[in-house]
């Protein structure tokens, strides 16, 4: 008995030993798995599934019929090691000695490899995790480039905008750097793309497309409908017009959009794939436009009252706010706008109808009395709804009408938006007088916003640096320009008729262009028809930039009376340009330019200016209107112009003690001047070049210097410098007069001086001899010089039949032909002076002796 018990005990211990040895590989592997860090756990750590064979094996273990065998059950592919399941044999009938064998095999090579693999994976993952630090960028010319090659799972945030992010989910074996550039879109590009902002982003890398994969996040503007957002891409900025909408999966939040699994780099821009029209009719959104512009909820009915443009209106009964009408729109440019609403009036309308504008500002309902202002069933016209609202281009906005406690039926018709940020282009047409505000005139012209019936209203409405287009017509108004702009008419048919004593156009700002129009006055009370003035005082703040182009200025007509109105007057202007300006019929100066710099007058035409008056003759001094008067200015150029009439043609004037007391410096060239008292006057301190002009049919062609206005005779001309060359000076009483210029320099060369009845050149300055060489005097014999000798210069030419010259004029050599190609080689023979008192002189022997000569036919005044 004792022996039987011992045998049973021995058998039990043997069985327990077998079980423990069989389970030892699993225990070791389980321990290794538990010791592995979480970061190393991947697909390989999933538990093996229980197979059909394992179920059978378990059953066999409990069967008394089976022999004691060891069955290897195949493990799943992803199991970390083999599992060995022992099967026990039934207890023996009698006690026998049994050889104990260790049935548990040592760990297999596969188990060791699996452990090594897990350890290595843990080490590699730790190294990659250590690399996920913020990227460092290098920026050059607006492009940011990573310092290091990109890696997986790193978030790359653009330096230009922290809402632009890239995360790579696939990379080639050898990755490379990433570059990001921010691109600003033009207004035209935004319109063409339906872009939600003015920014696009360009991504580039040396990596080959398709070898990488990434998720891209781009920012969204505020108030964007998440269902109306997409991303377009183009191969380059030059191909944005051909941008295509991405089809990859997208994830949209309130402030960003993420595109998944992109495989190429390009230019990306966030867009509205199907924006509602910005304008239905101009900036008017009507209930007749239908969806998506106009949407109703709950109960609405067709009204028998018509609305905007004779179209239909809708109404809802007073209620609790369940009946809602919504107008959806977007704006052409980011800025501030006013909202106008219209309805069909009726006696049963509400007096507290609530509209809500959903803009970038806080939305607050505004109550409107739809009973007031018009007859029953009449149209209300557009009425201003509350304050100014801020809107962003590319976003959708709404105006919502509710029937909530409205006090009566509510009427839904149309909504208008008008920018209070001044438009850059406006239109003026006096045919629009009486047009209601907010009327859409077509072609983007909204009356009261971008269209007006008066020029002054257009100036008020346009933005700085904007353009005012004035249609043909007569505009009886006085216009003041107080901002930089372009005022452009339709040619001579656009007429500003100056009323009363105020200027036609008064310019008080710089960078102004007035072009293609006419300014006219039938009276003589306005100080000037067009004028501009800076600050002429100690502060000296000039207006910078004024251009007159293709402008006609018409006065009341010439008169013997020196009148009031000047054609154009400018004071203290820098950079004044006048091109193709025609002035006629003025009773005062046609142009009067004072204390200005960089003055360019090209192709001016001045006619019909009263030329009466006397100046410096016999003590009389009665000046008249001047064609072009430029006083104490510099950088002056008058060229290619025509002047017919005027007391003075062009006057480089001087006003002692005024402004900087500098006189006028400039050039007069290629200009024709007829029928004046003095065609060109170069007054005190002038520094002038007069070249290639035609100066004729005047009292004097060129007067250098100025008379003392006290007696009209005494010359007082400090420091005039004049270079007179290449001119045709003909058919005048006097060609060139040079007064006492007090040590100034006057050179008269290469001119055609002929046909002047009294003299060609007369010099009143006995201190300086004029250089008048190389001129044509009207005859090959040269100028008449019948002064007595000795004289200065100490020669004369009494047989010359050309225009006469006075003393102190050096005229040798002269041209002997009108084409001015042949110069005289020698001076004429010097006569022998006999009696300078009675005019007799003796010629050399063999020459006819003339005993007397009457000089009274030549006057030198």
JOVENCOR-V582147 format. One record per residue. N is the residue number from 1. RES is the residue in one letter. PSI is psi as a letter, one per 20 degrees, with the letter a starting at -180 (* if undefined). OMEGA is omega in degrees with one decimal (none if undefined). NEAR is the number of other ideal C-beta (glycine too) atoms within 10 Angstrom. Layout:
N,RES,PSI,OMEGA,NEAR / N,RES,PSI,OMEGA,NEAR
This chain:
1,X,g,179.2,5 / 2,X,h,179.5,6 / 3,X,h,-179.7,8 / 4,X,g,179.7,10 / 5,X,g,180.0,10 / 6,X,h,180.0,11 / 7,X,g,179.8,17 / 8,X,g,179.0,11 / 9,X,g,-179.9,10 / 10,X,g,-179.9,14 / 11,X,g,-179.7,16 / 12,X,g,179.4,11 / 13,X,h,178.6,10 / 14,X,g,179.9,13 / 15,X,g,178.9,15 / 16,X,h,179.2,10 / 17,X,g,178.6,14 / 18,X,g,-179.5,20 / 19,X,g,-178.2,13 / 20,X,g,-179.7,11 / 21,X,h,179.1,16 / 22,X,h,-176.4,19 / 23,X,i,-172.8,16 / 24,X,h,178.2,15 / 25,X,h,-179.6,19 / 26,X,g,-179.3,15 / 27,X,g,-179.7,10 / 28,X,g,-178.7,14 / 29,X,g,178.0,19 / 30,X,h,178.8,13 / 31,X,g,178.3,10 / 32,X,g,179.5,18 / 33,X,g,-179.3,17 / 34,X,h,-178.3,7 / 35,X,i,-178.5,10 / 36,X,p,178.8,17 / 37,X,q,-179.7,13 / 38,X,h,-175.1,7 / 39,X,h,-176.4,14 / 40,X,i,-177.4,19 / 41,X,o,178.3,15 / 42,X,b,-179.3,11 / 43,X,h,-173.9,6 / 44,X,i,-174.8,15 / 45,X,j,179.8,13 / 46,X,q,-176.8,12 / 47,X,q,179.2,9 / 48,X,q,178.3,16 / 49,X,q,177.1,10 / 50,X,o,-177.0,10 / 51,X,r,177.4,13 / 52,X,h,-179.6,7 / 53,X,h,177.8,11 / 54,X,h,178.8,16 / 55,X,g,177.6,10 / 56,X,h,-179.3,11 / 57,X,g,179.5,16 / 58,X,h,178.8,12 / 59,X,h,-178.9,10 / 60,X,h,-179.6,14 / 61,X,h,-177.5,12 / 62,X,j,-178.5,9 / 63,X,p,179.2,10 / 64,X,i,-174.7,8 / 65,X,i,-172.0,6 / 66,X,q,173.5,15 / 67,X,r,176.2,8 / 68,X,n,-179.6,12 / 69,X,r,175.4,11 / 70,X,o,-178.4,13 / 71,X,p,177.0,14 / 72,X,o,178.3,11 / 73,X,p,179.6,15 / 74,X,p,178.9,12 / 75,X,q,175.4,16 / 76,X,r,-174.0,12 / 77,X,h,-174.4,7 / 78,X,j,-179.9,12 / 79,X,q,-176.7,17 / 80,X,i,-178.2,22 / 81,X,r,176.0,21 / 82,X,q,173.3,17 / 83,X,p,-178.5,18 / 84,X,p,-176.4,18 / 85,X,o,179.9,16 / 86,X,q,173.6,17 / 87,X,p,-176.6,17 / 88,X,q,173.6,18 / 89,X,q,179.3,12 / 90,X,q,-179.8,11 / 91,X,p,-180.0,11 / 92,X,q,-178.6,11 / 93,X,h,-178.1,6 / 94,X,r,-177.0,7 / 95,X,p,175.5,14 / 96,X,q,176.7,7 / 97,X,p,-179.1,7 / 98,X,p,177.4,11 / 99,X,p,-177.4,4 / 100,X,p,174.8,11 / 101,X,q,175.8,8 / 102,X,o,-177.2,11 / 103,X,i,-178.7,15 / 104,X,o,-179.3,17 / 105,X,q,177.3,14 / 106,X,r,179.0,8 / 107,X,p,-179.2,16 / 108,X,r,175.3,12 / 109,X,h,179.3,7 / 110,X,h,179.5,13 / 111,X,g,179.8,17 / 112,X,g,179.3,12 / 113,X,h,179.8,10 / 114,X,g,178.9,19 / 115,X,g,178.4,19 / 116,X,g,179.6,10 / 117,X,g,179.7,14 / 118,X,g,-179.7,21 / 119,X,g,-179.6,15 / 120,X,g,179.5,11 / 121,X,h,178.5,17 / 122,X,g,-179.5,16 / 123,X,g,-178.2,12 / 124,X,g,-179.4,12 / 125,X,h,178.4,15 / 126,X,h,179.1,12 / 127,X,g,179.7,9 / 128,X,h,179.0,13 / 129,X,h,-179.9,10 / 130,X,h,-178.7,8 / 131,X,i,-174.4,11 / 132,X,m,174.7,12 / 133,X,q,-178.4,8 / 134,X,p,-178.3,9 / 135,X,q,176.1,19 / 136,X,p,-174.9,8 / 137,X,q,171.1,19 / 138,X,p,-174.6,12 / 139,X,p,178.1,13 / 140,X,p,179.0,8 / 141,X,l,176.1,5 / 142,X,i,-179.8,12 / 143,X,p,179.0,15 / 144,X,p,-177.7,18 / 145,X,p,178.7,16 / 146,X,q,177.9,19 / 147,X,h,-177.9,9 / 148,X,r,174.4,14 / 149,X,q,-177.5,14 / 150,X,q,179.4,20 / 151,X,r,179.3,15 / 152,X,q,171.0,16 / 153,X,j,175.5,12 / 154,X,p,175.1,18 / 155,X,o,179.8,13 / 156,X,o,-176.8,20 / 157,X,p,-176.9,16 / 158,X,p,177.0,21 / 159,X,h,-177.5,14 / 160,X,h,-177.5,17 / 161,X,o,-174.0,14 / 162,X,i,175.2,9 / 163,X,i,176.9,13 / 164,X,o,-173.7,21 / 165,X,q,174.7,18 / 166,X,p,173.5,21 / 167,X,p,179.8,17 / 168,X,p,176.5,19 / 169,X,i,176.1,13 / 170,X,p,179.4,12 / 171,X,q,173.9,18 / 172,X,r,-178.0,11 / 173,X,h,173.9,5 / 174,X,o,-178.2,8 / 175,X,a,-179.7,18 / 176,X,a,-176.0,16 / 177,X,r,179.8,17 / 178,X,p,177.3,26 / 179,X,q,179.1,18 / 180,X,p,175.9,25 / 181,X,p,175.7,19 / 182,X,p,-175.8,16 / 183,X,p,177.4,16 / 184,X,p,-178.6,10 / 185,X,q,173.6,18 / 186,X,r,178.4,10 / 187,X,h,179.0,11 / 188,X,g,178.2,9 / 189,X,h,177.6,18 / 190,X,g,179.1,21 / 191,X,g,-176.8,14 / 192,X,h,-176.6,13 / 193,X,i,-168.7,20 / 194,X,k,-177.5,18 / 195,X,q,179.6,23 / 196,X,i,176.1,26 / 197,X,r,-179.8,21 / 198,X,j,-173.6,16 / 199,X,p,169.8,19 / 200,X,r,-177.9,26 / 201,X,p,179.2,21 / 202,X,p,-179.6,19 / 203,X,p,179.2,21 / 204,X,q,176.9,15 / 205,X,q,174.6,20 / 206,X,i,-178.8,10 / 207,X,q,-178.3,20 / 208,X,p,176.3,10 / 209,X,p,179.3,11 / 210,X,i,178.6,10 / 211,X,i,-179.3,14 / 212,X,r,178.0,22 / 213,X,q,-176.7,16 / 214,X,r,173.1,24 / 215,X,p,-176.4,18 / 216,X,p,176.8,23 / 217,X,p,179.1,18 / 218,X,q,-176.3,23 / 219,X,q,175.7,18 / 220,X,q,172.6,20 / 221,X,r,177.7,18 / 222,X,q,172.9,9 / 223,X,k,177.4,15 / 224,X,p,175.0,21 / 225,X,p,-175.7,11 / 226,X,h,-178.8,10 / 227,X,i,-176.6,7 / 228,X,l,-178.6,18 / 229,X,p,175.2,19 / 230,X,r,176.9,19 / 231,X,p,174.6,20 / 232,X,q,178.4,21 / 233,X,q,176.1,22 / 234,X,q,-176.1,19 / 235,X,h,178.8,14 / 236,X,r,178.5,10 / 237,X,h,179.2,13 / 238,X,i,-177.1,9 / 239,X,k,179.9,12 / 240,X,h,178.5,21 / 241,X,i,178.5,10 / 242,X,j,-177.6,10 / 243,X,q,-179.5,22 / 244,X,q,178.8,10 / 245,X,p,-179.3,10 / 246,X,q,-179.8,17 / 247,X,i,-179.1,8 / 248,X,r,-179.3,14 / 249,X,p,179.6,10 / 250,X,q,177.2,14 / 251,X,o,-174.1,11 / 252,X,p,172.2,16 / 253,X,a,-177.8,10 / 254,X,h,-175.4,9 / 255,X,j,-178.3,11 / 256,X,q,173.4,16 / 257,X,p,-179.8,20 / 258,X,p,176.2,17 / 259,X,p,-173.4,20 / 260,X,q,166.8,15 / 261,X,l,174.4,12 / 262,X,q,-175.3,21 / 263,X,j,179.2,12 / 264,X,q,177.0,15 / 265,X,q,-177.4,21 / 266,X,a,176.5,19 / 267,X,p,-177.6,21 / 268,X,q,177.1,22 / 269,X,p,179.7,26 / 270,X,p,-173.3,24 / 271,X,r,166.9,22 / 272,X,o,-172.2,19 / 273,X,h,179.7,12 / 274,X,m,-177.0,9 / 275,X,q,172.0,18 / 276,X,q,-178.9,18 / 277,X,p,178.0,13 / 278,X,h,-178.6,15 / 279,X,p,170.9,16 / 280,X,g,170.3,20 / 281,X,o,-170.7,17 / 282,X,d,176.0,22 / 283,X,k,-177.6,23 / 284,X,p,180.0,23 / 285,X,o,-169.1,24 / 286,X,q,177.9,23 / 287,X,h,179.7,25 / 288,X,i,177.1,18 / 289,X,h,179.7,19 / 290,X,a,-177.9,9 / 291,X,q,0.6,9 / 292,X,j,-176.9,15 / 293,X,g,-175.3,18 / 294,X,p,-179.0,21 / 295,X,p,177.4,15 / 296,X,q,170.7,16 / 297,X,q,-179.3,13 / 298,X,c,-165.4,12 / 299,X,p,174.1,12 / 300,X,q,-177.5,18 / 301,X,q,173.4,11 / 302,X,p,-179.9,9 / 303,X,q,174.2,20 / 304,X,i,-180.0,11 / 305,X,p,179.7,19 / 306,X,r,-177.4,15 / 307,X,c,-177.1,22 / 308,X,p,175.5,25 / 309,X,k,178.0,13 / 310,X,j,-178.4,7 / 311,X,a,-173.2,15 / 312,X,r,170.1,17 / 313,X,r,-179.5,26 / 314,X,q,175.9,22 / 315,X,q,176.1,27 / 316,X,q,179.2,24 / 317,X,q,176.6,15 / 318,X,p,-176.6,18 / 319,X,b,-174.9,16 / 320,X,j,177.9,9 / 321,X,j,179.3,12 / 322,X,h,177.3,12 / 323,X,o,-174.1,25 / 324,X,p,172.1,19 / 325,X,p,-175.7,25 / 326,X,p,172.3,19 / 327,X,p,-179.2,28 / 328,X,p,-176.5,21 / 329,X,r,164.5,26 / 330,X,r,-171.8,20 / 331,X,q,-178.1,23 / 332,X,h,179.5,17 / 333,X,q,176.0,15 / 334,X,p,179.4,16 / 335,X,a,-177.4,16 / 336,X,p,-176.6,16 / 337,X,q,169.1,23 / 338,X,q,-179.3,18 / 339,X,p,175.8,25 / 340,X,q,177.3,21 / 341,X,q,178.4,25 / 342,X,q,-179.0,21 / 343,X,r,173.3,30 / 344,X,p,-176.5,25 / 345,X,q,176.1,20 / 346,X,q,-178.1,21 / 347,X,h,-178.9,10 / 348,X,j,-179.2,13 / 349,X,q,178.0,25 / 350,X,q,176.7,25 / 351,X,j,177.8,13 / 352,X,l,-177.7,16 / 353,X,p,-170.3,28 / 354,X,p,170.9,18 / 355,X,q,175.2,21 / 356,X,p,177.6,18 / 357,X,o,177.1,25 / 358,X,o,-176.2,16 / 359,X,a,174.6,21 / 360,X,i,-179.8,15 / 361,X,r,176.6,13 / 362,X,p,-177.7,6 / 363,X,p,177.7,11 / 364,X,p,-179.8,9 / 365,X,q,175.8,14 / 366,X,p,-178.6,16 / 367,X,p,179.6,15 / 368,X,p,174.7,24 / 369,X,o,-177.6,15 / 370,X,j,176.4,27 / 371,X,i,-167.4,17 / 372,X,q,164.6,11 / 373,X,h,-176.0,11 / 374,X,r,-179.8,15 / 375,X,r,179.8,9 / 376,X,p,-178.9,12 / 377,X,j,175.5,14 / 378,X,r,-179.9,13 / 379,X,p,-173.6,22 / 380,X,i,-164.9,23 / 381,X,r,-177.8,15 / 382,X,p,-178.4,24 / 383,X,p,-177.2,18 / 384,X,p,-179.2,16 / 385,X,n,172.9,18 / 386,X,b,-169.9,16 / 387,X,a,176.6,12 / 388,X,q,-178.3,15 / 389,X,q,178.4,22 / 390,X,p,179.7,12 / 391,X,q,179.7,25 / 392,X,p,178.9,19 / 393,X,p,178.5,19 / 394,X,i,179.0,23 / 395,X,q,178.1,22 / 396,X,q,-178.8,18 / 397,X,r,-177.9,21 / 398,X,q,164.2,15 / 399,X,p,-173.2,24 / 400,X,p,176.7,18 / 401,X,p,-176.2,27 / 402,X,q,175.9,22 / 403,X,j,-176.2,26 / 404,X,o,176.8,18 / 405,X,l,-176.1,14 / 406,X,i,-178.5,25 / 407,X,j,-179.4,15 / 408,X,a,178.6,20 / 409,X,q,177.4,21 / 410,X,q,-177.2,29 / 411,X,p,178.9,30 / 412,X,p,178.7,29 / 413,X,e,-171.5,29 / 414,X,q,176.8,26 / 415,X,p,176.7,30 / 416,X,q,174.1,30 / 417,X,p,178.1,27 / 418,X,p,179.5,19 / 419,X,p,171.4,20 / 420,X,i,166.1,11 / 421,X,o,-169.3,12 / 422,X,p,178.0,16 / 423,X,q,-179.4,20 / 424,X,i,177.2,14 / 425,X,p,175.9,14 / 426,X,r,-176.2,25 / 427,X,q,-179.8,23 / 428,X,p,177.0,26 / 429,X,p,-178.5,22 / 430,X,i,171.3,17 / 431,X,i,-179.1,10 / 432,X,j,178.1,18 / 433,X,p,-179.4,9 / 434,X,i,179.2,6 / 435,X,p,178.9,15 / 436,X,q,175.8,9 / 437,X,q,177.3,15 / 438,X,j,175.7,22 / 439,X,p,178.2,18 / 440,X,o,-178.0,21 / 441,X,j,179.9,15 / 442,X,q,177.9,9 / 443,X,k,177.6,9 / 444,X,j,-178.8,16 / 445,X,o,178.0,20 / 446,X,o,-175.2,24 / 447,X,p,-177.4,19 / 448,X,i,176.9,17 / 449,X,f,179.2,24 / 450,X,j,179.3,24 / 451,X,p,-174.9,26 / 452,X,r,179.7,26 / 453,X,i,176.6,18 / 454,X,q,-179.9,18 / 455,X,g,-178.3,24 / 456,X,h,177.4,15 / 457,X,h,176.6,16 / 458,X,h,177.6,24 / 459,X,g,178.9,21 / 460,X,h,-173.9,14 / 461,X,h,-173.9,19 / 462,X,q,177.0,25 / 463,X,r,172.9,16 / 464,X,q,-176.8,12 / 465,X,j,179.5,11 / 466,X,a,-177.0,19 / 467,X,p,176.7,17 / 468,X,o,178.5,23 / 469,X,o,-175.7,20 / 470,X,p,-179.0,25 / 471,X,r,175.6,15 / 472,X,q,-178.5,15 / 473,X,r,178.8,15 / 474,X,p,-176.4,13 / 475,X,o,-179.4,22 / 476,X,n,-177.4,12 / 477,X,q,172.8,18 / 478,X,p,-171.4,17 / 479,X,p,174.4,24 / 480,X,p,178.8,16 / 481,X,o,-175.8,21 / 482,X,j,176.7,13 / 483,X,r,177.8,17 / 484,X,p,-177.8,16 / 485,X,r,170.9,23 / 486,X,p,176.1,19 / 487,X,o,-171.0,26 / 488,X,p,177.4,19 / 489,X,a,179.9,27 / 490,X,k,-178.4,14 / 491,X,b,-176.1,13 / 492,X,i,-179.7,15 / 493,X,i,173.2,13 / 494,X,o,-171.8,23 / 495,X,p,168.6,20 / 496,X,o,-179.7,26 / 497,X,o,-170.9,15 / 498,X,o,176.3,28 / 499,X,q,170.9,15 / 500,X,b,-170.1,11 / 501,X,j,179.9,13 / 502,X,q,-179.8,14 / 503,X,q,173.6,23 / 504,X,g,175.3,25 / 505,X,p,178.4,27 / 506,X,o,-173.3,18 / 507,X,o,-175.9,22 / 508,X,j,-178.9,14 / 509,X,q,177.0,18 / 510,X,r,-178.6,18 / 511,X,l,-179.7,16 / 512,X,p,173.2,22 / 513,X,p,173.5,17 / 514,X,p,-172.6,27 / 515,X,q,169.4,16 / 516,X,l,176.8,21 / 517,X,r,-179.9,26 / 518,X,p,173.8,21 / 519,X,p,-171.8,28 / 520,X,q,176.8,17 / 521,X,p,176.3,24 / 522,X,i,179.3,12 / 523,X,a,-175.2,14 / 524,X,k,-175.0,17 / 525,X,h,178.9,14 / 526,X,q,180.0,22 / 527,X,h,178.0,14 / 528,X,q,179.8,27 / 529,X,h,171.0,26 / 530,X,p,-179.2,27 / 531,X,q,176.9,20 / 532,X,q,-177.6,27 / 533,X,p,167.9,18 / 534,X,b,179.7,22 / 535,X,o,-177.7,12 / 536,X,n,176.7,15 / 537,X,a,-176.7,9 / 538,X,h,-179.1,5 / 539,X,h,175.2,7 / 540,X,m,178.7,12 / 541,X,n,-176.2,11 / 542,X,r,168.0,20 / 543,X,p,-177.7,23 / 544,X,o,173.4,16 / 545,X,o,174.1,17 / 546,X,p,-179.3,26 / 547,X,p,169.9,17 / 548,X,p,-176.1,26 / 549,X,p,178.1,17 / 550,X,l,-177.9,18 / 551,X,p,176.8,26 / 552,X,p,177.6,20 / 553,X,p,-174.2,30 / 554,X,p,178.3,22 / 555,X,a,-175.8,30 / 556,X,i,-178.5,16 / 557,X,q,-178.1,14 / 558,X,q,179.0,21 / 559,X,q,177.3,15 / 560,X,i,179.5,9 / 561,X,p,177.8,11 / 562,X,o,-172.1,15 / 563,X,a,-173.3,19 / 564,X,g,-167.8,14 / 565,X,p,171.0,26 / 566,X,q,178.2,26 / 567,X,g,179.4,32 / 568,X,p,179.4,26 / 569,X,p,179.0,21 / 570,X,p,178.4,26 / 571,X,p,173.7,19 / 572,X,l,179.6,20 / 573,X,p,171.7,25 / 574,X,p,-179.8,16 / 575,X,m,177.7,18 / 576,X,p,-179.8,25 / 577,X,p,177.6,18 / 578,X,o,-176.6,25 / 579,X,p,180.0,16 / 580,X,l,177.5,16 / 581,X,p,179.8,25 / 582,X,p,-179.9,19 / 583,X,p,-179.3,29 / 584,X,q,172.2,19 / 585,X,k,-178.5,22 / 586,X,q,176.9,34 / 587,X,j,171.9,23 / 588,X,a,-174.6,22 / 589,X,p,176.4,26 / 590,X,g,173.5,30 / 591,X,p,177.3,30 / 592,X,o,-174.6,22 / 593,X,p,-173.6,25 / 594,X,p,170.6,21 / 595,X,l,-178.2,24 / 596,X,r,-178.7,26 / 597,X,q,-175.9,15 / 598,X,m,-177.9,17 / 599,X,o,-179.0,24 / 600,X,o,177.8,16 / 601,X,o,-175.4,26 / 602,X,p,176.9,16 / 603,X,l,172.4,16 / 604,X,q,178.7,25 / 605,X,o,-177.1,15 / 606,X,p,-179.4,28 / 607,X,r,172.8,19 / 608,X,k,176.3,18 / 609,X,p,-177.8,31 / 610,X,p,-178.1,22 / 611,X,j,-178.8,22 / 612,X,r,-179.6,17 / 613,X,q,176.2,18 / 614,X,q,-172.0,16 / 615,X,o,172.7,21 / 616,X,k,179.6,25 / 617,X,o,175.8,14 / 618,X,k,176.8,9 / 619,X,j,179.9,11 / 620,X,q,177.4,12 / 621,X,n,-179.8,16 / 622,X,m,-175.7,12 / 623,X,q,177.1,17 / 624,X,a,-178.6,25 / 625,X,q,179.6,28 / 626,X,q,179.3,30 / 627,X,g,178.9,29 / 628,X,o,179.2,31 / 629,X,p,-179.8,25 / 630,X,o,-170.5,28 / 631,X,p,174.1,20 / 632,X,l,-179.0,24 / 633,X,r,-179.1,25 / 634,X,r,-177.7,17 / 635,X,k,-174.2,16 / 636,X,p,173.9,25 / 637,X,p,173.4,15 / 638,X,o,-175.9,27 / 639,X,q,173.9,17 / 640,X,k,-173.7,14 / 641,X,r,-179.8,24 / 642,X,p,178.2,16 / 643,X,p,177.7,29 / 644,X,n,-178.8,19 / 645,X,q,-178.4,24 / 646,X,q,177.6,34 / 647,X,g,172.4,26 / 648,X,p,177.6,31 / 649,X,f,175.1,34 / 650,X,p,-176.6,34 / 651,X,o,168.6,28 / 652,X,n,-165.0,30 / 653,X,r,-177.4,24 / 654,X,p,179.2,23 / 655,X,o,-174.5,14 / 656,X,p,174.6,11 / 657,X,j,-178.8,5 / 658,X,p,177.9,13 / 659,X,c,-175.9,16 / 660,X,j,171.8,9 / 661,X,l,-171.5,12 / 662,X,i,-173.3,15 / 663,X,a,-177.2,25 / 664,X,p,178.8,28 / 665,X,p,178.5,19 / 666,X,a,-174.5,23 / 667,X,p,171.9,16 / 668,X,o,-174.4,30 / 669,X,q,172.3,17 / 670,X,l,-176.9,16 / 671,X,q,178.0,26 / 672,X,p,-178.8,16 / 673,X,p,-179.7,29 / 674,X,q,165.4,20 / 675,X,l,173.8,17 / 676,X,r,171.2,30 / 677,X,g,172.0,24 / 678,X,p,-179.6,26 / 679,X,g,178.0,32 / 680,X,p,174.2,31 / 681,X,p,175.1,27 / 682,X,n,-170.9,33 / 683,X,a,-173.0,27 / 684,X,p,177.1,23 / 685,X,j,178.7,24 / 686,X,q,171.5,29 / 687,X,o,-167.2,21 / 688,X,q,168.0,26 / 689,X,p,178.7,18 / 690,X,o,-171.3,30 / 691,X,q,171.9,19 / 692,X,k,177.5,16 / 693,X,r,170.3,28 / 694,X,o,-175.0,18 / 695,X,o,-170.1,33 / 696,X,r,175.7,19 / 697,X,k,178.2,16 / 698,X,r,174.7,27 / 699,X,g,178.4,21 / 700,X,p,176.1,27 / 701,X,g,178.5,34 / 702,X,p,173.6,33 / 703,X,o,179.7,27 / 704,X,o,-177.7,30 / 705,X,a,-173.9,25 / 706,X,q,178.3,25 / 707,X,q,168.7,19 / 708,X,o,-175.8,14 / 709,X,i,179.6,12 / 710,X,g,-179.5,10 / 711,X,i,178.1,12 / 712,X,j,-174.7,17 / 713,X,g,-174.9,14 / 714,X,p,179.9,14 / 715,X,p,175.1,19 / 716,X,o,-170.7,16 / 717,X,n,-177.5,25 / 718,X,p,164.4,17 / 719,X,l,172.4,15 / 720,X,p,174.2,28 / 721,X,p,-176.6,18 / 722,X,p,171.5,24 / 723,X,o,-173.7,17 / 724,X,o,-173.9,32 / 725,X,q,173.0,16 / 726,X,j,-176.4,17 / 727,X,q,167.5,27 / 728,X,o,-176.4,19 / 729,X,o,-168.5,31 / 730,X,q,174.7,20 / 731,X,k,173.2,17 / 732,X,r,170.6,27 / 733,X,g,178.5,16 / 734,X,q,178.6,25 / 735,X,f,-178.8,34 / 736,X,p,174.1,33 / 737,X,p,178.2,25 / 738,X,o,-179.2,29 / 739,X,a,179.7,26 / 740,X,o,-174.4,20 / 741,X,j,173.7,29 / 742,X,m,174.1,17 / 743,X,k,174.1,11 / 744,X,r,-179.6,23 / 745,X,p,175.2,14 / 746,X,p,178.1,25 / 747,X,p,-177.3,15 / 748,X,o,-172.3,31 / 749,X,q,172.3,14 / 750,X,k,176.4,17 / 751,X,q,169.1,31 / 752,X,o,-176.7,20 / 753,X,o,-174.4,31 / 754,X,q,175.6,20 / 755,X,j,176.8,17 / 756,X,p,-164.2,26 / 757,X,h,-175.3,12 / 758,X,g,177.1,18 / 759,X,r,175.1,24 / 760,X,g,180.0,31 / 761,X,p,174.6,30 / 762,X,p,-178.5,23 / 763,X,o,177.7,26 / 764,X,i,-174.3,19 / 765,X,o,-177.5,21 / 766,X,i,-180.0,10 / 767,X,i,-175.0,9 / 768,X,p,176.0,17 / 769,X,p,-179.2,14 / 770,X,q,170.3,27 / 771,X,o,179.6,15 / 772,X,k,-178.2,27 / 773,X,r,173.1,17 / 774,X,l,175.1,18 / 775,X,q,170.4,31 / 776,X,p,-173.5,26 / 777,X,j,177.1,30 / 778,X,i,179.2,22 / 779,X,q,-179.1,16 / 780,X,h,-179.3,16 / 781,X,i,178.4,16 / 782,X,a,-177.2,26 / 783,X,q,172.6,29 / 784,X,p,175.8,22 / 785,X,n,-175.4,23 / 786,X,k,177.8,17 / 787,X,q,174.9,22 / 788,X,q,179.4,17 / 789,X,q,0.0,15 / 790,X,q,-179.3,10 / 791,X,a,-179.8,15 / 792,X,o,-5.2,15 / 793,X,r,-169.5,18 / 794,X,l,169.5,8 / 795,X,r,175.4,18 / 796,X,r,-178.2,23 / 797,X,m,-173.9,26 / 798,X,i,179.6,16 / 799,X,i,177.2,14 / 800,X,p,-179.6,22 / 801,X,j,174.1,14 / 802,X,a,179.1,25 / 803,X,q,-174.8,29 / 804,X,q,173.7,27 / 805,X,q,179.0,33 / 806,X,a,171.0,20 / 807,X,r,178.1,18 / 808,X,k,176.0,21 / 809,X,o,177.7,26 / 810,X,o,-172.8,15 / 811,X,j,-174.9,28 / 812,X,p,2.1,19 / 813,X,r,176.9,15 / 814,X,r,176.1,26 / 815,X,p,-177.7,22 / 816,X,i,178.5,18 / 817,X,q,-177.1,10 / 818,X,h,178.6,13 / 819,X,i,178.2,9 / 820,X,l,176.5,16 / 821,X,i,-175.7,9 / 822,X,p,177.5,13 / 823,X,q,173.6,13 / 824,X,q,-176.4,17 / 825,X,h,-176.3,7 / 826,X,q,174.0,7 / 827,X,q,176.7,15 / 828,X,r,177.3,16 / 829,X,q,-179.0,13 / 830,X,p,179.8,12 / 831,X,q,177.0,19 / 832,X,p,-179.0,10 / 833,X,p,178.5,14 / 834,X,g,-177.3,14 / 835,X,n,-178.1,12 / 836,X,i,-176.9,13 / 837,X,h,-178.1,7 / 838,X,i,175.1,10 / 839,X,i,-179.4,16 / 840,X,q,174.1,14 / 841,X,r,-175.7,21 / 842,X,p,175.5,14 / 843,X,r,178.2,14 / 844,X,r,-177.3,10 / 845,X,q,179.2,6 / 846,X,i,179.4,5 / 847,X,q,-177.9,10 / 848,X,p,-178.6,5 / 849,X,p,177.6,11 / 850,X,o,-170.1,12 / 851,X,h,-179.1,11 / 852,X,q,-179.8,9 / 853,X,p,-177.7,12 / 854,X,o,-177.5,7 / 855,X,j,-171.5,11 / 856,X,i,-180.0,6 / 857,X,i,176.3,7 / 858,X,o,-178.1,12 / 859,X,p,178.9,13 / 860,X,n,-177.3,16 / 861,X,*,none,13
